[in-house]
Amino acid sequence: MTDADDAFPLDPTESEDTDNDGTGDNADTDDDGDNVTDADDAFPLDPTESEDTDNDGTGDNADTDDDGDNVTDADDAFPLDSSESVDTDNDGTGDNADTDDDGDNVTDADDAFPLDSSESEDTDNDGTGDNADTDDDGDNVLDVDDAFPLDSSESADTDNDGTGDNADTDDDGDNVLDADDAFPLDSTKSKDTVSDEDSSIPGFTGILATLSLLGAAFIRRNE
């Protein structure tokens, strides 16, 4: 090493002093003077760099993707962790490790919308969560008009007994089975016969008799 190029021309054990601190690099434990010891410095001769997280040869200060996960540091919630890049609920645990990504207290395994804290259920699987959906069970009856908004097989409960009309054998709760009830949705009526409703009309029996006689006379005339 010529004297012109030797930082210590009279010391055969030293020739470089990278940080110009008066201690040769051979003896100096922090050659570049960046307050990171050479043993812990990925770039011991470069005071602008000391870390290279992804070991790509470019220091983290200059590297735009420190952890090498193909997500730029500017868009990476965990720029020094190649296993994580997103933290949807900002709880400090990345989505890959987090069991409840959106922080809605419904585990991702049970959440139809694991990245949307405003939704977790989609009863009719139409892609719209139940909170926003106006017909949760997809039975073409709006939730506001549906006695069973989460059951596509039922929408009405006439007698409010908790059993939908489709399954209920006595829809109006009048203790007359629908099969025997002329008015299955009206608890005030159960039969619809002439004797029940029309026999009380004054002269009704006489009218029937007269009509019968006229009919018989008409038949004989035409014979």
CYANA upper distance limits for C-alpha pairs under 8 A (distance plus 0.5 A):
  1 MET  CA      5 ASP  CA      6.85
  1 MET  CA      6 ASP  CA      6.49
  1 MET  CA     15 SER  CA      7.87
  2 THR  CA      6 ASP  CA      6.55
  2 THR  CA      9 PRO  CA      8.18
  3 ASP  CA      7 ALA  CA      8.23
  3 ASP  CA      8 PHE  CA      8.31
  3 ASP  CA      9 PRO  CA      5.53
  5 ASP  CA     15 SER  CA      8.33
  6 ASP  CA     15 SER  CA      5.25
  6 ASP  CA     16 GLU  CA      7.17
  7 ALA  CA     14 GLU  CA      8.01
  7 ALA  CA     15 SER  CA      5.53
  7 ALA  CA     16 GLU  CA      5.92
  7 ALA  CA     17 ASP  CA      6.84
  7 ALA  CA     24 GLY  CA      8.34
  8 PHE  CA     12 PRO  CA      8.12
  8 PHE  CA     14 GLU  CA      6.38
  8 PHE  CA     15 SER  CA      5.66
  8 PHE  CA     16 GLU  CA      7.82
  8 PHE  CA     24 GLY  CA      8.23
  9 PRO  CA     15 SER  CA      7.53
 11 ASP  CA     15 SER  CA      8.03
 13 THR  CA     26 ASN  CA      8.04
 14 GLU  CA     24 GLY  CA      5.99
 14 GLU  CA     25 ASP  CA      7.59
 14 GLU  CA     26 ASN  CA      6.79
 15 SER  CA     24 GLY  CA      7.23
 15 SER  CA     25 ASP  CA      8.34
 16 GLU  CA     24 GLY  CA      6.01
 16 GLU  CA     25 ASP  CA      6.10
 16 GLU  CA     26 ASN  CA      8.34
 17 ASP  CA     21 ASP  CA      7.46
 17 ASP  CA     22 GLY  CA      7.24
 17 ASP  CA     23 THR  CA      6.76
 17 ASP  CA     24 GLY  CA      5.08
 17 ASP  CA     25 ASP  CA      5.73
 17 ASP  CA     31 ASP  CA      7.57
 18 THR  CA     24 GLY  CA      8.25
 18 THR  CA     25 ASP  CA      7.13
 18 THR  CA     31 ASP  CA      6.22
 18 THR  CA     32 ASP  CA      6.06
 18 THR  CA     45 LEU  CA      7.13
 19 ASP  CA     31 ASP  CA      6.48
 19 ASP  CA     32 ASP  CA      5.27
 19 ASP  CA     33 GLY  CA      5.89
 21 ASP  CA     33 GLY  CA      8.41
 23 THR  CA     27 ALA  CA      7.04
 23 THR  CA     28 ASP  CA      6.16
 24 GLY  CA     28 ASP  CA      6.26
 24 GLY  CA     31 ASP  CA      8.35
 25 ASP  CA     29 THR  CA      7.99
 25 ASP  CA     30 ASP  CA      8.30
 25 ASP  CA     31 ASP  CA      5.77
 29 THR  CA     37 THR  CA      6.12
 29 THR  CA     38 ASP  CA      6.20
 29 THR  CA     39 ALA  CA      8.28
 30 ASP  CA     34 ASP  CA      7.62
 30 ASP  CA     35 ASN  CA      7.16
 30 ASP  CA     36 VAL  CA      6.84
 30 ASP  CA     37 THR  CA      5.16
 30 ASP  CA     38 ASP  CA      5.62
 30 ASP  CA     44 PRO  CA      7.52
 31 ASP  CA     37 THR  CA      8.35
 31 ASP  CA     38 ASP  CA      7.11
 31 ASP  CA     44 PRO  CA      6.57
 31 ASP  CA     45 LEU  CA      6.46
 32 ASP  CA     44 PRO  CA      6.39
 32 ASP  CA     45 LEU  CA      5.35
 32 ASP  CA     46 ASP  CA      6.24
 32 ASP  CA     47 PRO  CA      5.48
 33 GLY  CA     47 PRO  CA      6.81
 34 ASP  CA     47 PRO  CA      5.52
 34 ASP  CA     48 THR  CA      7.99
 36 VAL  CA     40 ASP  CA      6.91
 36 VAL  CA     41 ASP  CA      6.39
 36 VAL  CA     50 SER  CA      7.56
 37 THR  CA     41 ASP  CA      6.51
 37 THR  CA     44 PRO  CA      8.10
 38 ASP  CA     42 ALA  CA      8.27
 38 ASP  CA     43 PHE  CA      8.37
 38 ASP  CA     44 PRO  CA      5.50
 40 ASP  CA     50 SER  CA      8.28
 41 ASP  CA     50 SER  CA      5.21
 41 ASP  CA     51 GLU  CA      7.11
 42 ALA  CA     49 GLU  CA      8.06
 42 ALA  CA     50 SER  CA      5.54
 42 ALA  CA     51 GLU  CA      5.93
 42 ALA  CA     52 ASP  CA      6.87
 42 ALA  CA     59 GLY  CA      8.42
 43 PHE  CA     47 PRO  CA      8.18
 43 PHE  CA     49 GLU  CA      6.37
 43 PHE  CA     50 SER  CA      5.60
 43 PHE  CA     51 GLU  CA      7.75
 43 PHE  CA     59 GLY  CA      8.23
 44 PRO  CA     50 SER  CA      7.43
 46 ASP  CA     50 SER  CA      7.97
 48 THR  CA     61 ASN  CA      7.99
 49 GLU  CA     59 GLY  CA      6.02
 49 GLU  CA     60 ASP  CA      7.58
 49 GLU  CA     61 ASN  CA      6.83
 50 SER  CA     59 GLY  CA      7.27
 50 SER  CA     60 ASP  CA      8.34
 51 GLU  CA     59 GLY  CA      6.06
 51 GLU  CA     60 ASP  CA      6.14
 51 GLU  CA     61 ASN  CA      8.42
 52 ASP  CA     56 ASP  CA      7.47
 52 ASP  CA     57 GLY  CA      7.25
 52 ASP  CA     58 THR  CA      6.82
 52 ASP  CA     59 GLY  CA      5.11
 52 ASP  CA     60 ASP  CA      5.77
 52 ASP  CA     66 ASP  CA      7.61
 53 THR  CA     59 GLY  CA      8.28
 53 THR  CA     60 ASP  CA      7.17
 53 THR  CA     66 ASP  CA      6.25
 53 THR  CA     67 ASP  CA      6.04
 53 THR  CA     80 LEU  CA      7.08
 54 ASP  CA     66 ASP  CA      6.52
 54 ASP  CA     67 ASP  CA      5.30
 54 ASP  CA     68 GLY  CA      5.93
 58 THR  CA     62 ALA  CA      7.06
 58 THR  CA     63 ASP  CA      6.23
 59 GLY  CA     63 ASP  CA      6.32
 59 GLY  CA     66 ASP  CA      8.38
 60 ASP  CA     64 THR  CA      8.02
 60 ASP  CA     65 ASP  CA      8.33
 60 ASP  CA     66 ASP  CA      5.77
 64 THR  CA     72 THR  CA      6.20
 64 THR  CA     73 ASP  CA      6.23
 64 THR  CA     74 ALA  CA      8.32
 65 ASP  CA     69 ASP  CA      7.66
 65 ASP  CA     70 ASN  CA      7.21
 65 ASP  CA     71 VAL  CA      6.90
 65 ASP  CA     72 THR  CA      5.21
 65 ASP  CA     73 ASP  CA      5.63
 65 ASP  CA     79 PRO  CA      7.52
 66 ASP  CA     72 THR  CA      8.40
 66 ASP  CA     73 ASP  CA      7.15
 66 ASP  CA     79 PRO  CA      6.54
 66 ASP  CA     80 LEU  CA      6.44
 67 ASP  CA     79 PRO  CA      6.40
 67 ASP  CA     80 LEU  CA      5.38
 67 ASP  CA     81 ASP  CA      6.25
 67 ASP  CA     82 SER  CA      5.50
 68 GLY  CA     82 SER  CA      6.87
 69 ASP  CA     82 SER  CA      5.57
 69 ASP  CA     83 SER  CA      8.06
 71 VAL  CA     75 ASP  CA      6.90
 71 VAL  CA     76 ASP  CA      6.41
 71 VAL  CA     85 SER  CA      7.59
 72 THR  CA     76 ASP  CA      6.51
 72 THR  CA     79 PRO  CA      8.12
 73 ASP  CA     77 ALA  CA      8.27
 73 ASP  CA     78 PHE  CA      8.35
 73 ASP  CA     79 PRO  CA      5.52
 75 ASP  CA     85 SER  CA      8.31
 76 ASP  CA     85 SER  CA      5.23
 76 ASP  CA     86 VAL  CA      7.05
 77 ALA  CA     84 GLU  CA      8.08
 77 ALA  CA     85 SER  CA      5.57
 77 ALA  CA     86 VAL  CA      5.88
 77 ALA  CA     87 ASP  CA      6.85
 77 ALA  CA     94 GLY  CA      8.40
 78 PHE  CA     82 SER  CA      8.15
 78 PHE  CA     84 GLU  CA      6.39
 78 PHE  CA     85 SER  CA      5.61
 78 PHE  CA     86 VAL  CA      7.73
 78 PHE  CA     94 GLY  CA      8.24
 79 PRO  CA     85 SER  CA      7.46
 81 ASP  CA     85 SER  CA      7.95
 83 SER  CA     96 ASN  CA      8.03
 84 GLU  CA     94 GLY  CA      6.06
 84 GLU  CA     95 ASP  CA      7.62
 84 GLU  CA     96 ASN  CA      6.84
 85 SER  CA     94 GLY  CA      7.30
 85 SER  CA     95 ASP  CA      8.43
 86 VAL  CA     94 GLY  CA      6.13
 86 VAL  CA     95 ASP  CA      6.29
 87 ASP  CA     91 ASP  CA      7.53
 87 ASP  CA     92 GLY  CA      7.31
 87 ASP  CA     93 THR  CA      6.85
 87 ASP  CA     94 GLY  CA      5.08
 87 ASP  CA     95 ASP  CA      5.79
 87 ASP  CA    101 ASP  CA      7.64
 88 THR  CA     94 GLY  CA      8.23
 88 THR  CA     95 ASP  CA      7.17
 88 THR  CA    101 ASP  CA      6.25
 88 THR  CA    102 ASP  CA      6.09
 88 THR  CA    115 LEU  CA      7.16
 89 ASP  CA    101 ASP  CA      6.52
 89 ASP  CA    102 ASP  CA      5.31
 89 ASP  CA    103 GLY  CA      5.93
 91 ASP  CA    103 GLY  CA      8.47
 93 THR  CA     97 ALA  CA      7.10
 93 THR  CA     98 ASP  CA      6.22
 94 GLY  CA     98 ASP  CA      6.28
 94 GLY  CA    101 ASP  CA      8.36
 95 ASP  CA     99 THR  CA      8.02
 95 ASP  CA    100 ASP  CA      8.35
 95 ASP  CA    101 ASP  CA      5.81
 99 THR  CA    107 THR  CA      6.18
 99 THR  CA    108 ASP  CA      6.23
 99 THR  CA    109 ALA  CA      8.28
100 ASP  CA    104 ASP  CA      7.65
100 ASP  CA    105 ASN  CA      7.20
100 ASP  CA    106 VAL  CA      6.89
100 ASP  CA    107 THR  CA      5.19
100 ASP  CA    108 ASP  CA      5.63
100 ASP  CA    114 PRO  CA      7.53
101 ASP  CA    107 THR  CA      8.41
101 ASP  CA    108 ASP  CA      7.16
101 ASP  CA    114 PRO  CA      6.57
101 ASP  CA    115 LEU  CA      6.47
102 ASP  CA    114 PRO  CA      6.42
102 ASP  CA    115 LEU  CA      5.40
102 ASP  CA    116 ASP  CA      6.26
102 ASP  CA    117 SER  CA      5.50
103 GLY  CA    117 SER  CA      6.85
104 ASP  CA    117 SER  CA      5.57
104 ASP  CA    118 SER  CA      8.05
106 VAL  CA    110 ASP  CA      6.95
106 VAL  CA    111 ASP  CA      6.44
106 VAL  CA    120 SER  CA      7.60
107 THR  CA    111 ASP  CA      6.52
107 THR  CA    114 PRO  CA      8.16
108 ASP  CA    112 ALA  CA      8.26
108 ASP  CA    113 PHE  CA      8.36
108 ASP  CA    114 PRO  CA      5.53
110 ASP  CA    120 SER  CA      8.35
111 ASP  CA    120 SER  CA      5.26
111 ASP  CA    121 GLU  CA      7.13
112 ALA  CA    119 GLU  CA      8.10
112 ALA  CA    120 SER  CA      5.59
112 ALA  CA    121 GLU  CA      5.98
112 ALA  CA    122 ASP  CA      6.89
112 ALA  CA    129 GLY  CA      8.42
113 PHE  CA    117 SER  CA      8.18
113 PHE  CA    119 GLU  CA      6.39
113 PHE  CA    120 SER  CA      5.64
113 PHE  CA    121 GLU  CA      7.79
113 PHE  CA    129 GLY  CA      8.24
114 PRO  CA    120 SER  CA      7.49
116 ASP  CA    120 SER  CA      8.00
118 SER  CA    131 ASN  CA      8.03
119 GLU  CA    129 GLY  CA      6.06
119 GLU  CA    130 ASP  CA      7.60
119 GLU  CA    131 ASN  CA      6.83
120 SER  CA    129 GLY  CA      7.29
120 SER  CA    130 ASP  CA      8.36
121 GLU  CA    129 GLY  CA      6.08
121 GLU  CA    130 ASP  CA      6.15
121 GLU  CA    131 ASN  CA      8.43
122 ASP  CA    126 ASP  CA      7.50
122 ASP  CA    127 GLY  CA      7.31
122 ASP  CA    128 THR  CA      6.85
122 ASP  CA    129 GLY  CA      5.11
122 ASP  CA    130 ASP  CA      5.77
122 ASP  CA    136 ASP  CA      7.61
123 THR  CA    129 GLY  CA      8.28
123 THR  CA    130 ASP  CA      7.19
123 THR  CA    136 ASP  CA      6.27
123 THR  CA    137 ASP  CA      6.05
123 THR  CA    150 LEU  CA      7.08
124 ASP  CA    136 ASP  CA      6.55
124 ASP  CA    137 ASP  CA      5.29
124 ASP  CA    138 GLY  CA      5.94
128 THR  CA    132 ALA  CA      7.07
128 THR  CA    133 ASP  CA      6.24
129 GLY  CA    133 ASP  CA      6.30
129 GLY  CA    136 ASP  CA      8.39
130 ASP  CA    134 THR  CA      8.03
130 ASP  CA    135 ASP  CA      8.38
130 ASP  CA    136 ASP  CA      5.82
134 THR  CA    142 LEU  CA      6.29
134 THR  CA    143 ASP  CA      6.29
134 THR  CA    144 VAL  CA      8.41
135 ASP  CA    139 ASP  CA      7.64
135 ASP  CA    140 ASN  CA      7.19
135 ASP  CA    141 VAL  CA      6.89
135 ASP  CA    142 LEU  CA      5.29
135 ASP  CA    143 ASP  CA      5.63
135 ASP  CA    149 PRO  CA      7.52
136 ASP  CA    142 LEU  CA      8.49
136 ASP  CA    143 ASP  CA      7.15
136 ASP  CA    149 PRO  CA      6.53
136 ASP  CA    150 LEU  CA      6.44
137 ASP  CA    149 PRO  CA      6.41
137 ASP  CA    150 LEU  CA      5.39
137 ASP  CA    151 ASP  CA      6.24
137 ASP  CA    152 SER  CA      5.49
138 GLY  CA    152 SER  CA      6.85
139 ASP  CA    152 SER  CA      5.58
139 ASP  CA    153 SER  CA      8.08
141 VAL  CA    145 ASP  CA      6.96
141 VAL  CA    146 ASP  CA      6.47
141 VAL  CA    155 SER  CA      7.58
142 LEU  CA    146 ASP  CA      6.53
142 LEU  CA    149 PRO  CA      8.18
143 ASP  CA    147 ALA  CA      8.26
143 ASP  CA    148 PHE  CA      8.36
143 ASP  CA    149 PRO  CA      5.51
144 VAL  CA    149 PRO  CA      8.47
145 ASP  CA    155 SER  CA      8.34
146 ASP  CA    155 SER  CA      5.24
146 ASP  CA    156 ALA  CA      6.98
147 ALA  CA    154 GLU  CA      8.12
147 ALA  CA    155 SER  CA      5.61
147 ALA  CA    156 ALA  CA      5.81
147 ALA  CA    157 ASP  CA      6.87
147 ALA  CA    164 GLY  CA      8.41
148 PHE  CA    152 SER  CA      8.17
148 PHE  CA    154 GLU  CA      6.41
148 PHE  CA    155 SER  CA      5.62
148 PHE  CA    156 ALA  CA      7.66
148 PHE  CA    164 GLY  CA      8.21
149 PRO  CA    155 SER  CA      7.45
151 ASP  CA    155 SER  CA      7.96
153 SER  CA    166 ASN  CA      8.01
154 GLU  CA    164 GLY  CA      6.06
154 GLU  CA    165 ASP  CA      7.57
154 GLU  CA    166 ASN  CA      6.80
155 SER  CA    164 GLY  CA      7.33
155 SER  CA    165 ASP  CA      8.37
156 ALA  CA    164 GLY  CA      6.13
156 ALA  CA    165 ASP  CA      6.25
157 ASP  CA    161 ASP  CA      7.51
157 ASP  CA    162 GLY  CA      7.30
157 ASP  CA    163 THR  CA      6.84
157 ASP  CA    164 GLY  CA      5.11
157 ASP  CA    165 ASP  CA      5.74
157 ASP  CA    171 ASP  CA      7.61
158 THR  CA    164 GLY  CA      8.29
158 THR  CA    165 ASP  CA      7.19
158 THR  CA    171 ASP  CA      6.26
158 THR  CA    172 ASP  CA      6.09
158 THR  CA    185 LEU  CA      7.09
159 ASP  CA    171 ASP  CA      6.51
159 ASP  CA    172 ASP  CA      5.30
159 ASP  CA    173 GLY  CA      5.91
161 ASP  CA    173 GLY  CA      8.47
163 THR  CA    167 ALA  CA      7.07
163 THR  CA    168 ASP  CA      6.21
164 GLY  CA    168 ASP  CA      6.28
164 GLY  CA    171 ASP  CA      8.41
165 ASP  CA    169 THR  CA      8.05
165 ASP  CA    170 ASP  CA      8.38
165 ASP  CA    171 ASP  CA      5.84
169 THR  CA    177 LEU  CA      6.24
169 THR  CA    178 ASP  CA      6.24
169 THR  CA    179 ALA  CA      8.28
170 ASP  CA    174 ASP  CA      7.62
170 ASP  CA    175 ASN  CA      7.15
170 ASP  CA    176 VAL  CA      6.86
170 ASP  CA    177 LEU  CA      5.28
170 ASP  CA    178 ASP  CA      5.61
170 ASP  CA    184 PRO  CA      7.47
171 ASP  CA    177 LEU  CA      8.50
171 ASP  CA    178 ASP  CA      7.14
171 ASP  CA    184 PRO  CA      6.48
171 ASP  CA    185 LEU  CA      6.43
172 ASP  CA    184 PRO  CA      6.34
172 ASP  CA    185 LEU  CA      5.34
172 ASP  CA    186 ASP  CA      6.20
172 ASP  CA    187 SER  CA      5.55
173 GLY  CA    187 SER  CA      6.87
174 ASP  CA    187 SER  CA      5.51
174 ASP  CA    188 THR  CA      8.09
176 VAL  CA    180 ASP  CA      6.97
176 VAL  CA    181 ASP  CA      6.46
176 VAL  CA    190 SER  CA      7.55
177 LEU  CA    181 ASP  CA      6.49
177 LEU  CA    184 PRO  CA      8.18
178 ASP  CA    182 ALA  CA      8.17
178 ASP  CA    183 PHE  CA      8.34
178 ASP  CA    184 PRO  CA      5.52
180 ASP  CA    190 SER  CA      8.32
181 ASP  CA    190 SER  CA      5.27
181 ASP  CA    191 LYS  CA      6.80
182 ALA  CA    189 LYS  CA      8.08
182 ALA  CA    190 SER  CA      5.70
182 ALA  CA    191 LYS  CA      5.54
182 ALA  CA    192 ASP  CA      6.48
183 PHE  CA    187 SER  CA      8.07
183 PHE  CA    189 LYS  CA      6.34
183 PHE  CA    190 SER  CA      5.67
183 PHE  CA    191 LYS  CA      7.43
184 PRO  CA    190 SER  CA      7.49
186 ASP  CA    190 SER  CA      7.99
191 LYS  CA    196 ASP  CA      7.88
192 ASP  CA    196 ASP  CA      7.27
192 ASP  CA    197 GLU  CA      7.43
193 THR  CA    197 GLU  CA      6.77
193 THR  CA    198 ASP  CA      8.21
194 VAL  CA    198 ASP  CA      5.39
194 VAL  CA    199 SER  CA      6.68
195 SER  CA    199 SER  CA      5.46
195 SER  CA    200 SER  CA      8.44
196 ASP  CA    200 SER  CA      8.38
198 ASP  CA    204 PHE  CA      7.90
199 SER  CA    204 PHE  CA      6.92
199 SER  CA    205 THR  CA      7.73
200 SER  CA    204 PHE  CA      8.17
203 GLY  CA    207 ILE  CA      6.67
204 PHE  CA    208 LEU  CA      6.84
205 THR  CA    209 ALA  CA      6.82
206 GLY  CA    210 THR  CA      6.66
207 ILE  CA    211 LEU  CA      6.66
208 LEU  CA    212 SER  CA      6.66
209 ALA  CA    213 LEU  CA      6.83
210 THR  CA    214 LEU  CA      6.71
211 LEU  CA    215 GLY  CA      6.59
212 SER  CA    216 ALA  CA      6.80
213 LEU  CA    217 ALA  CA      6.71
214 LEU  CA    218 PHE  CA      6.61
215 GLY  CA    219 ILE  CA      6.81
216 ALA  CA    220 ARG  CA      6.85
217 ALA  CA    221 ARG  CA      6.61
218 PHE  CA    222 ASN  CA      6.84
219 ILE  CA    223 GLU  CA      6.86
